Structure formats: C-alpha cells, structure tokens
C-alpha cells in the first residue's frame, strides 16, 4: 500500500490501545482517527463522516445500506468482536466492501460471566451484598444447582464454552442450535440436543448465546418466559428478548430472575423499570472485557483491517 489510507476506529473498547499500533499503521500507510463514541455510532453520525474513510475498525455501529452506499471510499469494515448484525452485509457485498470479524473471540470470557451470573442469581448474592452494605444481616435462602437443568440456546463457540461450564454445575445440560451439536461436546458433557420449546419447559436456567438474526429476533417473549419460569441469562443481544414482556414476567413472578448484560437500547436508561427490580442483575455489555481477550481481539481486528485494505 503506497497511498495513505484513512481509517476510523469507532470501537470504544479499542480506543485506549490505538497508540500501540502506531508503528504498524505507519508501516502500512494508515492514518487512524479516534472519534468520541458513547456505545456506538448511529446511522446519522456515520453519514456525516464515513465518506472520508477507506477502512473502519467498528464496534456495534449502524452500518446500514444507506451508510455503506454513501461511503464511496470504503474498502473494509473490520468488526471488533464477533456479532456483525449491525452491518448490512448484503449492502457491503453489493458495494465491494469487505467485512471481517473475529470468530472464536471471548468464548471463555463470556462463559465465565454466565457462570458468575448463574451463581449470583440462584444464591441471591447481589442482594446479600447490598444488605450487608446497608447494615442488614439478612440471609436469603438460595437454590442449589447440583440437581438442576441448564439450557443453552445457541451452541456455537461461546455456547459450547457455556455448556462445558454448565456441565460442571448442573445435573443436566440441554442445547438448542440450528446446527448439529458436535460429537466432541456430546462425548465430553451431558448435553442433550432438543427443540427450543422442550428446552424452555425442562430447564431451570436458560442462557441465550445465539446470534441476532431475523429468525432469533424477539424469540423470547411472554409465552416462552412462562414455559421457563426459572432464571434467564442473556449475554448475547438484547433484541433476542421482548424487553417489555420480560419486565412483566419479572414483575409478576412468572420468572424467578434474570441476568442481562445486553439490552435493546444501550446504555440502558437509568429510569428503566429493570433498574428497580431486585430479582435482576444488570450488566453493561461487558461480558467479554478482560485484558487478555481485548488484546487478542485488538490484534486480530488490526490484522483484518490491513488484509482488507490490501485486497
């Protein structure tokens, strides 16, 4: 690459690390801009600036068809992380824009957080912490995991990591995926492949680990929550769940509890009804965020960017 390529680094998780790649960028004639970003750039924000760039290291920014078609110089979108649901990949193909992501990233990290949320919910650890801080020596009685059934919706690489951990916690693990569950996972764990309806009915705890697609959007609503009746953990995408119906189920006692790291609207508004519920644990879309995982994905996102610019 002899001509300079302007690149937008819009993923907030990479902002603190851009300087360490200055040498790599210089070697590859890349000039990187780091804008102020809250959670992600929306369509209007991207439309104002995208025509200036040949490449992007993107977070969950709204790369709609309108944005991509207006980006006359854009050659590559290097997605920081796994999910590409915020990118119109058909529009990218139509306009000759390469889209990369970092598959396999964050498997163990998200799996660890799912286990953490499971123990917190079933033993009310979040409540006990608050009670002690308030000077209240209360001892709520929790739920044992040893004889419970754990359901995993989406048994890809992250879902597999969750299955392996759930197998160590619970008596039985159920899995649901559009693809067959691997023979290795079946051999190593107690996982049983079932349809989603059976998984919800039989499981005490359900973890959502599937990608956001037209088939999975709003897949969990009041009917599904009533079948479950136990605990729901979502570290995948907020749009998998009908959020208003989840609030109702939690408020009415249909669901015992939920741990949510992702939401339809991020950041979650401070006055949202979920913030007032003590049977809910709230996260900040942070299940993947460890020093080790972030460094690995930073490296891979930069490598993908350079490859896309070369092509």
C-alpha positions in Angstrom: 0.0 0.0 0.0 1.7 3.2 -1.2 -1.1 5.7 -0.8 -2.3 6.7 2.7 -5.4 5.1 3.9 -7.6 6.9 6.4 -9.2 4.6 9.0 -11.9 5.2 11.6 -11.5 3.4 14.9 -15.0 3.6 16.3 -15.0 0.7 18.7 -14.8 2.2 22.2 -13.0 -0.9 23.6 -10.1 -0.3 21.3 -9.7 3.5 21.9 -7.2 3.1 24.7 -5.0 0.9 22.7 -4.7 2.7 19.3 -1.3 4.2 20.2 0.4 0.8 20.5 -0.4 0.2 16.8 1.1 3.4 15.5 4.2 1.6 14.1 2.0 -1.0 12.3 -0.2 1.8 10.9 2.8 3.8 9.7 4.3 0.7 8.0 1.0 0.2 6.2 0.4 3.9 5.3 -2.6 4.1 7.6 -3.8 7.2 9.3 -6.2 6.4 12.2 -8.9 8.7 13.6 -10.5 8.0 17.0 -13.8 9.8 17.5 -15.7 10.3 20.7 -18.1 7.4 21.0 -20.6 6.5 23.8 -21.7 3.0 22.9 -21.8 3.1 19.1 -22.2 5.5 16.2 -25.7 5.6 14.8 -26.6 6.0 11.1 -26.8 9.8 11.1 -23.4 10.1 12.8 -21.8 7.8 10.3 -23.3 9.5 7.4 -21.7 12.8 8.4 -18.1 11.3 8.3 -17.9 7.9 6.6 -17.1 9.2 3.1 -13.7 10.3 4.4 -12.6 6.7 5.3 -11.1 3.7 3.5 -11.5 1.4 6.5 -13.2 1.1 9.8 -12.4 -0.9 13.0 -16.1 -1.0 14.1 -17.9 -1.7 17.3 -21.7 -2.1 17.1 -22.1 0.9 14.8 -25.1 1.2 12.5 -23.6 0.3 9.1 -26.9 0.4 7.2 -27.2 0.2 3.4 -27.6 4.0 3.4 -24.3 4.4 5.2 -22.4 1.9 3.1 -23.7 3.3 -0.2 -22.7 6.8 0.8 -19.1 5.6 1.7 -17.6 6.0 -1.7 -14.0 5.3 -0.5 -14.8 2.5 1.9 -12.9 -0.8 1.3 -13.2 -2.7 4.6 -15.1 -2.9 7.8 -13.1 -4.8 10.4 -15.6 -5.7 13.2 -14.1 -5.7 16.6 -15.6 -8.9 18.1 -18.0 -11.4 16.7 -21.5 -10.2 16.0 -22.0 -8.5 12.6 -25.8 -7.9 13.0 -25.3 -4.1 12.9 -23.7 -4.3 9.5 -25.8 -4.7 6.3 -23.5 -7.4 4.8 -25.6 -7.7 1.6 -25.1 -3.9 1.1 -21.4 -4.4 1.8 -21.1 -7.2 -0.9 -23.1 -5.1 -3.4 -20.6 -2.2 -2.9 -17.4 -4.2 -2.8 -16.8 -3.6 0.9 -15.0 -6.5 2.7 -16.4 -7.4 6.2 -14.3 -9.2 8.7 -14.9 -10.2 12.3 -13.0 -12.2 15.0 -14.8 -15.6 15.4 -13.9 -17.6 18.5 -13.1 -14.5 20.5 -14.4 -14.2 24.0 -15.6 -17.9 24.3 -14.1 -18.4 27.8 -14.7 -14.9 29.0 -18.4 -14.9 28.3 -18.7 -18.5 29.6 -17.2 -17.4 32.9 -19.6 -14.5 33.2 -22.6 -16.7 32.5 -21.5 -19.0 35.4 -21.0 -15.9 37.6 -24.5 -14.7 36.8 -25.9 -18.1 37.4 -24.5 -18.4 40.9 -25.4 -14.8 41.8 -29.0 -15.3 40.7 -29.6 -18.6 42.3 -28.0 -17.7 45.6 -29.1 -14.0 45.7 -25.5 -12.9 46.1 -26.3 -9.5 44.7 -29.0 -8.9 47.3 -26.8 -10.1 50.2 -24.0 -7.7 49.2 -26.5 -4.8 49.2 -28.0 -5.9 52.6 -24.6 -6.1 54.3 -23.6 -2.7 52.9 -26.9 -1.3 54.4 -26.1 -2.8 57.8 -28.8 -5.5 57.4 -27.6 -9.0 58.4 -30.2 -10.9 56.2 -29.7 -14.4 54.9 -32.0 -15.2 52.0 -32.2 -18.9 51.2 -30.9 -19.8 47.7 -31.3 -22.6 45.2 -28.9 -25.5 44.8 -27.5 -26.1 41.3 -26.4 -29.7 41.6 -29.8 -31.2 40.6 -30.9 -28.6 38.1 -31.2 -28.5 34.3 -29.3 -25.8 32.4 -30.4 -24.8 28.9 -28.2 -23.2 26.3 -29.8 -21.6 23.3 -27.1 -21.3 20.6 -24.3 -23.8 20.9 -21.7 -22.1 18.8 -18.2 -21.5 20.1 -19.4 -19.3 23.0 -22.4 -21.6 23.7 -20.0 -24.6 23.8 -17.9 -22.8 26.5 -21.1 -22.3 28.4 -22.2 -25.9 28.0 -18.8 -27.1 29.4 -19.1 -24.9 32.5 -22.8 -25.7 33.0 -22.0 -29.4 32.9 -19.8 -28.9 35.9 -22.6 -27.1 37.8 -25.8 -28.9 37.0 -27.1 -32.4 36.7 -28.3 -32.0 33.1 -27.5 -29.7 30.2 -29.8 -29.1 27.2 -28.7 -27.4 24.0 -30.5 -25.9 21.0 -28.9 -24.8 17.8 -29.7 -24.7 14.1 -26.5 -26.7 13.5 -25.9 -30.2 15.0 -24.1 -30.2 18.3 -20.5 -31.5 17.9 -19.8 -35.2 18.8 -16.8 -34.0 20.9 -19.1 -31.8 23.1 -21.6 -34.7 23.4 -18.9 -37.0 24.4 -17.3 -34.7 26.9 -20.5 -33.4 28.6 -24.1 -34.4 29.4 -25.5 -32.1 26.8 -28.7 -33.3 25.0 -29.9 -31.6 21.8 -33.6 -30.6 22.0 -36.0 -28.2 20.3 -36.4 -24.8 21.8 -39.8 -25.5 23.3 -38.6 -28.6 25.2 -35.5 -26.7 26.3 -37.6 -23.9 27.9 -40.0 -26.4 29.6 -37.3 -28.6 31.1 -34.7 -26.0 32.1 -34.3 -24.3 35.4 -31.8 -21.8 34.0 -31.5 -20.7 30.4 -28.6 -18.9 28.8 -29.0 -17.1 25.4 -25.9 -17.4 23.3 -27.2 -17.3 19.8 -26.5 -14.6 17.2 -29.1 -12.0 16.3 -30.8 -12.9 13.0 -34.3 -12.4 11.6 -35.1 -15.9 13.0 -33.9 -15.1 16.5 -35.0 -11.5 16.9 -37.7 -11.3 19.7 -37.6 -15.1 20.1 -38.2 -14.8 23.8 -41.5 -13.3 24.9 -44.2 -13.8 27.5 -45.2 -17.3 26.2 -41.6 -18.5 26.2 -40.9 -17.0 29.7 -43.9 -18.7 31.1 -42.6 -22.0 29.9 -39.3 -21.3 31.5 -40.4 -19.9 34.8 -36.9 -20.1 36.3 -33.8 -17.9 35.5 -32.9 -16.2 32.2 -29.3 -15.1 31.4 -28.7 -13.0 28.3 -25.1 -12.1 27.3 -25.8 -12.3 23.5 -28.0 -9.5 22.1 -30.8 -7.5 23.8 -33.0 -7.8 20.7 -33.4 -11.6 21.3 -35.9 -10.8 24.1 -39.1 -8.8 24.0 -38.0 -6.5 26.8 -41.4 -5.2 27.8 -42.7 -8.7 28.2 -39.6 -9.7 30.2 -40.3 -6.8 32.6 -43.9 -8.0 33.1 -42.7 -11.6 33.7 -40.2 -10.5 36.3 -42.7 -8.1 38.0 -45.5 -10.7 38.1 -43.3 -13.5 39.4 -43.6 -15.6 36.2 -39.8 -15.6 36.0 -37.7 -16.0 39.2 -34.9 -13.8 38.0 -32.7 -12.6 35.1 -29.2 -11.5 34.4 -28.9 -9.2 31.5 -25.6 -7.9 30.0 -27.2 -6.6 26.8 -30.3 -4.5 26.0 -32.3 -3.3 23.1 -31.2 0.2 24.0 -27.7 0.7 25.2 -26.8 2.3 27.5 -29.9 1.3 29.5 -31.7 4.4 30.7 -31.3 5.0 34.4 -35.1 5.2 34.9 -35.9 1.9 33.1 -38.2 -0.4 35.1 -35.5 -3.1 35.1 -33.3 -0.9 37.3 -35.9 -1.0 40.1 -36.1 -4.8 40.3 -34.1 -6.8 42.9 -34.5 -10.1 41.0 -32.5 -8.7 38.1 -28.7 -8.4 37.7 -27.7 -5.7 35.1 -24.5 -5.6 33.1 -23.0 -3.0 30.7 -22.4 -5.3 27.7 -19.1 -6.2 29.3 -19.0 -10.0 29.5 -16.1 -10.1 27.0 -14.0 -7.5 28.6 -10.7 -8.9 30.0 -7.2 -7.6 29.4 -6.2 -10.9 27.7 -9.2 -11.1 25.4 -9.2 -7.4 24.4 -5.5 -7.6 23.4 -6.1 -10.6 21.3 -9.1 -9.1 19.5 -7.3 -5.8 19.0 -4.5 -7.6 17.2 -6.9 -9.6 15.1 -9.0 -6.5 14.2 -5.9 -4.7 13.0 -4.7 -7.7 11.0 -8.1 -7.9 9.4 -8.1 -4.2 8.6 -4.7 -4.4 6.9 -5.7 -7.5 4.9 -8.9 -5.8 3.7 -7.1 -2.7 2.6 -4.5 -4.8 0.7 -7.3 -6.7 -1.1 
